[in-house]
Amino acid sequence: MKAIMLKDTLRSLFENVYQPQVDPEKYIQKFVSTDYIQIVDGHHINYSDFVAHIIKQRQVIKDVFFNFICLIEENDCVASLHRVHATKIEDNKRTIAEVHAFFQFKEGMLMSCNERTKTIQGSPEDEDLGRRK
């Protein structure tokens, strides 16, 4: 039996937490440690902030698609280069962000993320979508 790779866990988290039928708080509990720390463009987010961030994004974004350009897994770390394609509810405008991120896991749970996000398409006010809560 093949073990589930951490990069597959990460991809599943990204792709499923935004599904309307998924309760984000319960879903995040399955994959993310309560000791979670995220640094987005120099801004620090803890576990509660992360949950609030996902809930806020679900209120602002109508649909989202993640294009994983590169996912590299080594030991308990996953490095990702991906693009986030999102449509906002308010004005139906598309936003595309490119993300370079390093995710650290411990015993299969996501412990931390250090990322840099660059808006490729969208409004200047959307530059905080990667950390908005």
N, C-alpha and C positions, 0 to 999 in steps of 0.2 A: 504494500500500500504506500503510495507516494504522499509525503508530508505536504501540507499546504504551505506554499511559499509566502513569506511576508509581503512581497509585492502584490500577490493575488489578494491578500487580506486588505491591503491598502486600496487597491483598485475597487474592490467590493464596497468598502466603506464610502469612497467618493461617489460611486455610481448609485448606491442605494439610499444613502441618508437623505437625498433630496426627493425621493419618491413620495407622492402625496399620501399613500397608504401606510407609510412607515412613520412610527412615533420616533422622532429624532433622539429624544432623551434616552429611551429604552435601547435604541439601536446603538447609540454611541457607547453606552455602558458595556456592551459586548466586546468592543474593540479598543477602547481608549481607557487608560489608567486614570484614576481620580487624581493622581499626582502629575498629570499631563501639563507640560509647559510648551508654549508655541511662541516663537519670535517671528513676526511678520514685518519685514522692512524696518526692523529696529523696535517695533512695538511688542510688548509682552502680553501674552494671553494665557490664563490658567484654564483648568478644566471647566469651571463654571462659565467663564468668558467664552470658551470654545462652544459650549452648548448654546449659549445666548447668541453667538455669532451665526451658527447654523440656523437657528430659529429665525433670526433677523433676515438672513439671506432667503429663506423660504418665503418670507413675507414680501420681499422686494423682487425676487426673480421668478419669472413664469416657468422657464425651462432652462436646463443647464446640460452641457455635454462636455466631457473631459477627453481630450485627445492626448494620450500618453505617448510622447515622442520617444522617450527613453526612460526605462525603469531598470535600475541596477541594484541588485541585492548582494550584500556581503556581510556575513555574520548576522548581527542584529540591526543592521542599517540598510535603509533603502534610499537611494538617490533618484530623484525624479526631475525630468524636464517635461512639463506638460502645458497644454493650453486649455484654458477654461473659456468656453463659448456659452454666453448666457443672454437671455432675453428678459428685459425688465418688464414687470407688470404695468408700471405707471405709464410708460410711453411707448412700449413695444420695441424699444431700441435695443440693438445687439451690442454687447460688450465682449471683447476678447482680451484675455490677460495671459501673459506667458509667465510661468512659475518655475523657478529653480528651487528645489527643496531637498532637505535631508531629514529623513524620518528615523527616529531611534525607537526600537522595540525592546521589551524585556518580557520574557516568558510569553511571547505572542501578543502582548498588549502594547499599544502605541503609547510611548512615554514622552516623546518630544518631537518638535518639528522646528526647523530653522529654515525660513524661506525668504526669497526675494521675488517680488511680483512687479511686473511691468505691464501697464495697459497698452495694448497694441491698437485696439479700436474701442472707441467709447468716449464718454464725456469726462472731463477732468474731475468732476465730483464723484465719479465712480472709482477713482484710484484707491479708495479705502475699502472696496468690496471684499478684499482678502482678509480684512480684520474688523469690519463693521459689526457692531453688536448693539 
